[in-house]
Amino acid sequence: MTVYVDDWRQPAKLGRYPGRWSHLMVGPDDDIAELHELAARIGMCREWFQDKPWPRAHYDVPEFRRREAIAAGAVPITWREGGRMRIAAIDARRQREQAS
């Protein structure tokens, strides 16, 4: 199982706190429970999880948590790599559905 963290670093403000935010996520065949476990280990609250159907399920992480996620074992990827991974998984799912 792999937890990924991208390098999106979108400027955003949460309350009074400005920062840059990235995405903590898993791949299409990975266990979402392990994503929650890693997120908890780096201090993320479960209610911050954006519970959407894969491939959009993720945590938004500020830059300091991104570094903590990498130190805890998350694999850093570019946002483009993350996009390619999601597109490939969506295409594969569509092909399986069409073959059925």
C-alpha positions as CSV (number, residue, x, y, z in Angstrom):
1,M,0.0,0.0,0.0
2,T,1.2,3.5,-0.8
3,V,0.2,6.8,0.5
4,Y,1.1,9.7,-1.9
5,V,1.5,13.4,-1.3
6,D,1.6,15.7,-4.3
7,D,3.4,19.0,-4.8
8,W,0.3,21.0,-5.7
9,R,1.1,23.7,-3.0
10,Q,-2.0,25.7,-3.8
11,P,-2.0,29.1,-2.0
12,A,-5.0,29.2,0.3
13,K,-6.1,30.7,3.6
14,L,-7.7,28.7,6.3
15,G,-9.3,31.1,8.7
16,R,-6.6,33.7,9.4
17,Y,-3.8,31.3,8.4
18,P,-2.4,31.6,4.9
19,G,-0.4,28.7,3.5
20,R,0.2,26.4,0.6
21,W,-1.8,23.1,0.4
22,S,-1.2,19.8,-1.2
23,H,-3.1,16.5,-1.4
24,L,-2.5,13.3,0.7
25,M,-4.1,10.4,-1.1
26,V,-3.8,6.7,-2.0
27,G,-3.8,4.9,-5.3
28,P,-6.8,3.2,-6.9
29,D,-6.1,-0.3,-5.5
30,D,-4.8,0.9,-2.1
31,D,-6.5,0.7,1.3
32,I,-8.1,4.0,2.4
33,A,-7.7,2.9,6.0
34,E,-3.9,3.2,5.6
35,L,-4.4,6.7,4.4
36,H,-6.3,7.5,7.5
37,E,-3.7,5.9,9.7
38,L,-0.8,7.9,8.2
39,A,-2.9,11.1,8.4
40,A,-3.6,10.5,12.1
41,R,0.1,9.8,12.7
42,I,1.0,13.3,11.4
43,G,-1.8,15.0,13.3
44,M,-4.6,15.2,10.8
45,C,-8.2,15.0,12.1
46,R,-10.4,12.4,10.4
47,E,-13.1,15.1,9.8
48,W,-10.7,16.9,7.5
49,F,-10.8,14.0,5.1
50,Q,-12.6,14.9,1.8
51,D,-14.7,11.8,1.5
52,K,-15.4,11.7,-2.2
53,P,-15.4,8.7,-4.5
54,W,-11.9,7.7,-5.6
55,P,-10.0,9.3,-7.3
56,R,-11.0,12.4,-5.5
57,A,-10.8,11.2,-1.9
58,H,-8.0,13.0,-0.1
59,Y,-6.8,15.2,2.8
60,D,-5.6,18.7,2.1
61,V,-2.3,19.2,3.8
62,P,-0.4,22.4,4.6
63,E,3.3,22.5,3.7
64,F,4.6,21.5,7.1
65,R,2.3,18.5,7.2
66,R,3.4,17.6,3.7
67,R,7.0,17.3,5.0
68,E,5.8,15.3,8.0
69,A,3.9,12.9,5.6
70,I,7.0,12.3,3.6
71,A,9.0,11.7,6.8
72,A,6.3,9.2,7.9
73,G,6.6,7.3,4.6
74,A,4.3,9.0,2.1
75,V,5.7,9.0,-1.4
76,P,6.1,12.5,-2.9
77,I,4.8,12.8,-6.4
78,T,4.1,15.7,-8.7
79,W,0.5,16.8,-9.2
80,R,0.9,15.8,-12.8
81,E,1.9,12.3,-11.8
82,G,-1.1,12.2,-9.5
83,G,-3.3,13.3,-12.4
84,R,-1.9,10.7,-14.7
85,M,-2.4,8.0,-12.1
86,R,-6.1,9.0,-11.6
87,I,-6.7,9.2,-15.4
88,A,-5.2,5.8,-16.0
89,A,-7.3,4.3,-13.2
90,I,-10.5,5.9,-14.5
91,D,-9.7,4.6,-18.0
92,A,-9.0,1.1,-16.7
93,R,-12.3,1.1,-14.8
94,R,-14.2,2.2,-17.9
95,Q,-12.6,-0.5,-20.0
96,R,-13.6,-3.1,-17.4
97,E,-17.1,-1.9,-17.3
98,Q,-17.4,-1.9,-21.1
99,A,-16.0,-5.4,-21.3
100,S,-18.7,-6.6,-18.8
